Amino acid sequence: MSRGSRYNEDQIMKVLQEIETGGSVASVPRSPSRTCPSSASKLLPLAQ
């Protein structure tokens, strides 16, 4: 039985939008407002 996704769609979209607007993959999860993914690199393994 598979478990659900670790991150919901809204969380993933916020991370992608921050990266597209100039945030680096390493800095996005450190933003003070970030309460979701602990590491954008987990969402975007090829972005590094």
Backbone as CSV, one residue per row, in Angstrom:
resi,resn,N_x,N_y,N_z,CA_x,CA_y,CA_z,C_x,C_y,C_z
1,MET,0.851,-1.180,0.000,0.000,0.000,0.000,0.891,1.237,0.000
2,SER,0.703,2.092,-0.966,1.555,3.280,-1.045,1.039,4.374,-0.117
3,ARG,1.980,5.110,0.422,1.566,6.228,1.262,1.443,7.461,0.383
4,GLY,0.740,8.458,0.855,0.523,9.661,0.061,1.783,10.495,-0.087
5,SER,1.671,11.546,-0.848,2.789,12.449,-1.071,3.156,13.150,0.230
6,ARG,4.423,13.405,0.404,4.897,14.097,1.600,4.454,15.556,1.591
7,TYR,4.378,16.147,0.410,4.034,17.554,0.268,2.770,17.690,-0.559
8,ASN,1.909,18.636,-0.160,0.702,18.826,-0.957,1.011,19.719,-2.159
9,GLU,0.083,19.804,-3.060,0.298,20.522,-4.314,0.609,22.001,-4.086
10,ASP,-0.061,22.624,-3.117,0.186,24.042,-2.831,1.615,24.280,-2.351
11,GLN,2.120,23.399,-1.505,3.482,23.542,-1.002,4.496,23.438,-2.143
12,ILE,4.299,22.500,-3.021,5.208,22.316,-4.152,5.166,23.535,-5.060
13,MET,3.969,24.053,-5.333,3.839,25.217,-6.207,4.524,26.442,-5.610
14,LYS,4.419,26.643,-4.291,5.071,27.789,-3.652,6.585,27.706,-3.792
15,VAL,7.143,26.532,-3.595,8.588,26.353,-3.731,9.013,26.622,-5.166
16,LEU,8.281,26.076,-6.127,8.622,26.288,-7.538,8.540,27.765,-7.919
17,GLN,7.515,28.463,-7.430,7.365,29.881,-7.739,8.512,30.692,-7.150
18,GLU,8.927,30.379,-5.927,10.035,31.108,-5.311,11.327,30.896,-6.087
19,ILE,11.549,29.689,-6.559,12.761,29.400,-7.326,12.708,30.104,-8.681
20,GLU,11.540,30.107,-9.316,11.400,30.769,-10.616,11.599,32.278,-10.520
21,THR,11.285,32.875,-9.368,11.432,34.323,-9.208,12.808,34.707,-8.688
22,GLY,13.731,33.768,-8.684,15.107,34.122,-8.359,15.675,33.494,-7.110
23,GLY,14.888,32.789,-6.335,15.413,32.124,-5.153,16.236,30.916,-5.557
24,SER,17.286,30.658,-4.824,18.088,29.479,-5.147,17.474,28.252,-4.482
25,VAL,17.776,27.107,-4.999,17.247,25.861,-4.445,17.686,25.721,-2.992
26,ALA,18.887,26.159,-2.671,19.403,26.031,-1.308,18.770,27.035,-0.349
27,SER,18.403,28.228,-0.825,17.909,29.263,0.082,16.400,29.240,0.299
28,VAL,15.651,28.712,-0.629,14.187,28.749,-0.518,13.673,28.089,0.760
29,PRO,14.126,26.887,1.135,13.581,26.285,2.351,13.977,27.024,3.620
30,ARG,14.962,27.905,3.547,15.402,28.645,4.728,14.629,29.936,4.926
31,SER,13.747,30.253,4.011,12.981,31.487,4.133,12.145,31.429,5.411
32,PRO,12.016,32.570,6.119,11.302,32.579,7.409,9.851,32.136,7.313
33,SER,9.215,32.348,6.171,7.806,31.979,6.023,7.627,30.519,5.628
34,ARG,8.712,29.819,5.403,8.648,28.436,4.924,8.265,27.507,6.068
35,THR,7.124,26.860,5.934,6.703,25.883,6.935,6.545,24.510,6.316
36,CYS,6.838,24.406,5.039,6.673,23.139,4.351,8.015,22.513,4.026
37,PRO,8.249,22.060,2.855,9.404,21.202,2.595,10.696,21.654,3.257
38,SER,11.323,20.734,3.934,12.565,21.057,4.631,13.703,21.229,3.654
39,SER,13.538,20.744,2.461,14.595,20.881,1.465,14.001,20.892,0.067
40,ALA,14.187,21.995,-0.616,13.685,22.079,-1.988,14.388,21.066,-2.872
41,SER,15.577,20.670,-2.485,16.305,19.700,-3.301,15.603,18.346,-3.312
42,LYS,14.769,18.084,-2.306,13.995,16.841,-2.316,12.907,16.914,-3.382
43,LEU,12.408,18.133,-3.615,11.378,18.314,-4.630,11.985,18.435,-6.014
44,LEU,13.182,18.996,-6.087,13.797,19.297,-7.371,15.196,18.704,-7.460
45,PRO,15.317,17.411,-7.502,16.653,16.811,-7.497,17.493,17.182,-8.710
46,LEU,16.887,17.550,-9.825,17.647,17.890,-11.024,17.949,19.378,-11.126
47,ALA,17.416,20.182,-10.221,17.589,21.631,-10.306,18.949,22.090,-9.806
48,GLN,19.691,21.234,-9.173,20.962,21.659,-8.605,22.032,21.626,-9.588
